[in-house]
Amino acid sequence: MPAPQKSAVRVEWTLIAALAVLAVVVRIAGLRQDTGEVHNMTVWADRLVAAGGWHGLSERIGNYNAPYLYLLLLAAYLPGPLIITMKLIWTAFDIVLALFTYKLVSVARPGRRIPVLAALIMVFVPTVVLNAAYIGQIDDMWGSLSLAALYFLLRRRYWWALALCGAALALKPLAIFFFPVVGLLLLAGRVPWRTVLAVPAVYLALDVPALLAGRDPRELLTIYSPYRQGAVIDQLTYAAPSVYTFIPASPDRIGAIKLLGEILLAALILGIYYVLIVRRVELTDARVVTVAVLFAILVPFLLPGMHERYFFLADVLSVALAFFRPRLWYIPLLVESASLLCYFPFFFHREGHFLPMTIPATLMLAALVAVGYRLFADAQRGE
């Protein structure tokens, strides 16, 4: 390799290393930020320790599944302040997110430079930075595993893909937002039906340690029940940029609107399946990523009772989409802008929003329409 070329490569990797260090620094700056979420998890950790650590897994503590409690217990026993150890574990999944962003983008863009660029962009996405390191949420856990599942789906390693879906679901029920993609590939005959067994197998395997500690199986295995979660939805949206920001609803009509929204969502998912399968649209890698982004936006956009962070999967998948379909470079900008505007009041402890909620909802709707148009334009042409 000529000396000038070696020098250019050295400078390139020096810059990459500097950006990686900066990504770490920006997260370290948020580790001591306390929030209501962090306070709740600290209470759960204290209860686990008070109940005997490992033996505390037998207790009904919090409303998260057992794998989260394992990590919370680990954070409680690591040296240092709990807020630091806890967030360090959460943010470790940002590394998983970066790794599988690299691997996913490498499917469309072989080589190292563009996949490295994609991974660097991902770790600087504002909602990715804020979610774990500052707010103390765990959406990067199930989000990174869902991204990894998408990578293995594209690589035709279906058992791995479905196992990761099971692991993501075991961490948080929001992972169900990724499952419509799996459903499409199953119905299209691309994914073998027997691989679905990996989902409950992994889910149950991750609950085994808590069951061995004495947790009531019936109580644990119904942890995601709406009655157990306390999921009484008294608002159509909890600061999420969804369709419900456009709908002024009186309390006595919330139930009816919720039902209509859920029916509409189910109809649209089935309609997407019908168009893509009946028209025998070839599910190329780019098209699978496109439909994954479509569902990641559509599901929380139409489901009632969503929070602002429930678009996390759309935030990260839209970044990958821009590398599979460069003409859709503006999609991650629309999605991230909508999400970030909704994070601000929560992050800055401010009552009310900086802008009317219809603005971020309009941005999210624009992204949804653009992705849907691109997908169905392909189907119309039979490309």
WOVENCOR-V57479 format. One record per pair of residues at least 4 apart in sequence whose ideal C-beta (glycine too) atoms are under 6 Angstrom apart, sorted by the first residue. I is the first residue (numbers start at 0). GAP is how many residues later the second one is. D is the distance in whole Angstrom. If there is no record, write none. Layout:
BEGIN
i:gap:d
I:GAP:D
I:GAP:D
END
This chain:
BEGIN
i:gap:d
0:4:5
0:5:5
18:101:5
22:100:4
25:103:6
26:64:5
26:106:4
29:103:4
29:104:4
30:53:5
30:56:5
32:101:5
33:4:5
34:100:5
34:101:6
36:98:6
36:99:5
36:100:6
37:45:6
37:98:4
41:40:6
43:17:5
43:18:4
44:27:5
44:31:4
44:37:6
46:14:5
47:8:4
47:13:6
47:25:5
48:4:6
48:27:5
50:5:3
50:8:5
51:4:5
53:159:6
56:153:5
56:156:4
57:155:5
57:156:3
57:157:5
62:166:5
63:4:4
64:105:6
64:158:5
65:141:5
65:144:4
66:103:5
66:104:6
66:139:5
70:18:5
74:10:4
74:11:4
74:14:5
77:7:4
79:4:5
79:5:5
81:4:6
86:4:6
86:46:6
86:49:6
89:42:4
89:48:6
90:41:5
90:42:5
92:47:4
92:48:5
92:51:5
93:29:6
93:46:5
95:48:4
96:43:6
96:47:4
97:21:4
97:24:6
97:25:5
99:4:6
99:47:5
99:48:4
99:51:5
100:17:5
100:18:5
100:21:4
101:13:4
101:17:4
102:48:5
103:47:4
103:216:5
104:4:5
104:10:4
104:13:4
104:218:5
105:9:4
106:47:5
106:178:6
107:215:6
107:216:5
108:5:4
108:214:6
111:4:6
117:205:5
120:198:6
121:197:6
125:214:5
126:4:6
126:188:5
126:212:5
126:213:6
129:4:5
129:5:6
129:213:6
130:4:6
130:6:5
130:8:5
130:9:6
131:8:5
136:172:6
138:4:5
138:170:6
138:173:4
139:4:6
140:30:5
141:26:4
141:29:5
141:30:4
141:33:4
142:169:5
142:170:5
142:173:5
144:19:5
144:22:5
144:23:4
145:22:5
145:29:6
145:32:4
145:167:6
147:16:5
148:12:5
148:15:4
148:16:5
149:142:6
151:5:4
151:8:4
151:9:4
152:8:5
153:131:5
157:33:5
157:37:4
158:36:5
158:39:5
161:33:5
161:36:4
161:37:5
162:35:4
162:39:5
164:34:5
165:32:6
165:33:4
165:36:3
165:37:5
166:35:5
167:7:4
168:6:4
168:34:6
169:33:5
169:36:4
172:51:5
176:119:6
176:122:5
176:136:5
179:89:5
179:115:4
180:111:5
180:114:6
183:89:6
184:5:4
184:6:4
185:5:5
186:86:6
186:90:6
187:89:5
187:95:6
196:4:6
197:4:6
199:4:6
206:4:6
206:13:6
209:5:4
210:4:5
210:6:6
214:5:5
216:4:6
221:6:6
222:5:6
225:5:4
232:71:6
232:72:4
235:8:4
235:13:6
235:68:5
236:5:5
236:7:4
236:8:6
236:69:6
237:69:5
238:69:5
238:103:5
239:66:4
239:67:6
239:68:5
239:70:6
240:97:4
240:101:5
240:119:4
240:120:4
240:123:4
241:59:5
241:64:5
242:58:6
242:59:6
244:112:4
244:113:5
244:116:4
248:4:5
248:5:6
248:8:5
252:4:6
257:46:4
260:41:5
260:43:5
263:38:6
264:37:4
272:4:6
273:4:5
274:4:6
274:104:6
275:5:5
278:100:5
280:98:5
282:4:5
282:5:5
285:38:4
285:39:6
288:32:5
288:35:5
289:85:5
291:25:6
292:24:5
292:25:5
292:28:5
292:78:5
293:4:6
293:77:5
293:78:6
294:4:6
295:17:4
295:18:4
295:21:5
296:4:6
296:17:5
296:70:6
296:71:5
298:4:6
299:6:5
299:10:4
299:11:5
305:4:5
307:34:4
307:35:6
310:28:5
312:4:6
313:4:6
313:21:5
314:20:6
314:21:6
314:24:5
317:13:5
317:14:4
317:17:4
318:13:5
320:4:6
320:7:6
320:10:6
321:7:5
321:10:5
330:36:5
331:4:6
333:29:5
333:32:6
333:33:4
334:32:5
335:4:6
336:26:5
337:22:4
337:25:4
337:26:4
340:19:4
341:18:5
342:4:5
343:4:6
343:10:6
344:5:5
344:8:5
352:4:6
354:4:5
356:4:6
357:4:6
372:4:6
377:5:5
END
